[in-house]
Amino acid sequence: MTIWFLIRAIDPPALNTFISNGKLLLVREPFSWEDERQLLLEYQIDTIVSKNSGGGATYAKIAAARELGLPVVMVQQPQIPDVEQAADVEGAIAWLIKQLLVISYILGAIGMCQVASTQVVAARLQGFLSPKRL
């Protein structure tokens, strides 16, 4: 059995991206039901794999696939973990320094040498990565 892919995207993939056996179509939505049906027939598509973007833009594709009796696999986007974020370089540097200072506090129980070296690293990092130097 040969697997062939029709890949439809708005932007081209990164250079040197390997695209398996198939064809890349660079087009922008919206697509009508008629356009989607014609595409499925023209390329003899037998299965749809689509990201579940949560919008109505994929409705025509799903409706055309249903009419033709094609299976549809919807891929759910992963949840983005709730993590600290920095809006700019200064914020990222401040976060790094805070983490180093926390580490130096924890290492304080082990010995002053480790605390001093961690504080030196934090100070050097702050000086080296200052926005003026970037």
QUISULHU-V340196 format. One record per residue. N is the residue number from 1. RES is the residue in one letter. SS is DSSP state (alpha for helix, beta for strand, coil for the rest). OMEGA is omega in degrees with one decimal (none if undefined). D_CENTER is the distance of its C-alpha to the mean C-alpha in Angstrom with 2 decimals. Layout:
# QUISULHU-V340196
N	RES	SS	OMEGA	D_CENTER
N	RES	SS	OMEGA	D_CENTER
This chain:
# QUISULHU-V340196
1	M	coil	178.2	31.33
2	T	coil	176.2	29.06
3	I	coil	-179.5	25.46
4	W	coil	-175.7	24.42
5	F	beta	166.7	21.16
6	L	beta	-176.3	20.99
7	I	beta	179.6	17.52
8	R	beta	-177.6	17.24
9	A	beta	176.2	14.71
10	I	coil	-178.3	15.18
11	D	coil	177.9	14.08
12	P	coil	177.3	15.14
13	P	coil	178.2	13.03
14	A	coil	176.9	13.28
15	L	coil	179.3	16.86
16	N	coil	174.6	18.12
17	T	coil	-180.0	15.52
18	F	coil	175.0	17.76
19	I	coil	-177.5	18.16
20	S	coil	-179.1	20.40
21	N	coil	-179.1	23.53
22	G	beta	-177.5	22.88
23	K	beta	178.2	22.43
24	L	beta	175.1	19.72
25	L	beta	176.9	20.51
26	L	beta	-178.0	19.09
27	V	coil	-179.4	20.16
28	R	coil	176.4	19.36
29	E	coil	10.0	20.21
30	P	coil	177.5	22.41
31	F	coil	178.1	24.18
32	S	coil	176.2	27.44
33	W	alpha	-179.1	28.55
34	E	alpha	178.0	30.95
35	D	alpha	-178.2	28.34
36	E	alpha	179.4	26.19
37	R	alpha	179.3	29.33
38	Q	alpha	179.3	30.53
39	L	alpha	-179.9	27.29
40	L	alpha	179.3	27.44
41	L	alpha	-177.3	31.10
42	E	alpha	-177.8	30.94
43	Y	coil	178.2	28.42
44	Q	coil	180.0	29.93
45	I	coil	178.9	26.69
46	D	coil	177.1	27.48
47	T	beta	176.1	24.22
48	I	beta	170.0	21.26
49	V	beta	-173.7	17.76
50	S	beta	174.9	15.59
51	K	beta	178.4	12.57
52	N	beta	-175.9	14.13
53	S	coil	175.7	12.99
54	G	coil	-179.6	16.09
55	G	coil	-179.9	17.88
56	G	alpha	-174.6	20.96
57	A	alpha	-177.7	19.64
58	T	alpha	-174.5	19.58
59	Y	alpha	-177.9	23.04
60	A	alpha	179.6	25.04
61	K	alpha	-179.2	23.24
62	I	alpha	179.3	23.80
63	A	alpha	179.2	27.37
64	A	alpha	178.9	28.21
65	A	alpha	178.7	26.97
66	R	alpha	-179.8	29.05
67	E	alpha	-179.5	32.06
68	L	coil	177.7	31.88
69	G	coil	-178.3	31.46
70	L	coil	174.4	28.16
71	P	beta	-179.9	25.96
72	V	beta	176.0	22.57
73	V	beta	178.5	19.66
74	M	beta	-179.6	17.09
75	V	beta	-179.6	13.75
76	Q	beta	175.8	12.76
77	Q	coil	179.5	9.29
78	P	coil	176.1	9.36
79	Q	coil	176.4	10.92
80	I	coil	-178.3	9.53
81	P	coil	177.8	12.40
82	D	coil	-177.9	15.02
83	V	coil	175.9	15.34
84	E	coil	179.8	17.21
85	Q	coil	175.9	15.64
86	A	coil	-178.1	17.41
87	A	coil	-177.6	17.75
88	D	coil	-177.6	19.28
89	V	alpha	-179.1	20.60
90	E	alpha	178.8	23.71
91	G	alpha	178.5	21.97
92	A	alpha	178.3	19.99
93	I	alpha	179.1	23.36
94	A	alpha	179.2	25.14
95	W	alpha	179.2	22.81
96	L	alpha	-179.2	23.34
97	I	alpha	178.2	27.05
98	K	alpha	179.4	27.26
99	Q	alpha	178.3	25.75
100	L	alpha	178.8	28.26
101	L	alpha	175.6	31.07
102	V	alpha	178.0	30.28
103	I	alpha	-179.6	30.41
104	S	alpha	177.8	33.69
105	Y	alpha	179.5	35.09
106	I	alpha	-179.8	34.32
107	L	alpha	177.9	35.81
108	G	coil	178.6	38.86
109	A	coil	-177.8	40.19
110	I	coil	-178.2	40.20
111	G	coil	-175.6	41.97
112	M	alpha	-177.6	42.24
113	C	alpha	179.8	41.33
114	Q	alpha	179.6	37.71
115	V	alpha	-178.6	37.50
116	A	alpha	-177.9	38.92
117	S	alpha	178.1	36.66
118	T	alpha	178.4	33.49
119	Q	alpha	176.5	34.85
120	V	alpha	178.3	35.60
121	V	alpha	179.5	32.07
122	A	alpha	-179.6	30.78
123	A	alpha	179.1	33.34
124	R	alpha	177.9	32.58
125	L	alpha	179.9	28.84
126	Q	alpha	179.1	29.63
127	G	alpha	-176.9	32.00
128	F	alpha	-175.9	29.93
129	L	coil	179.9	26.71
130	S	coil	-178.6	28.60
131	P	coil	-179.8	27.32
132	K	coil	-179.5	30.58
133	R	coil	-179.8	29.81
134	L	coil	none	26.29
